[in-house]
Amino acid sequence: MDLTIIVAAIITALLGGGGIAALLNAKNTRRQIDIEAWCKLIDQQTKRIDKLNERVTLLEAQVEARDIRIDELEQEIDELRDWIKAQGLLPPPRHRKHNPVG
């Protein structure tokens, strides 16, 4: 068989049978799959970020409540020390721990 006939048959099959259209469609399908995969990834990351933001907000509220409670307790300690002094007694030494987080 002549090589020219084989090449002509392949070209005819590709053009006549929609081979080029199939190639372009396959390429577009791959792009569409890539786009869908990226969209799913972005959606999952957005959901994760939202959950983490909620958790950070909750933890910040807990830290603020703790700080308020610490301030209240320190004020109560100062009042008790003043009361002890008013009774003519010497209050015990007070050791304050400094919290570097703040």
Secondary structure, DSSP 8 states (H G I E B T S, - for coil): --HHHHHHHHHHHHHHTTHHHHHHHHHHHHHHHHHHHHHHHHHHHHHHHHHHHHHHHHHHHHHHHHHHHHHHHHHHHHHHHHHHHHTT--------------
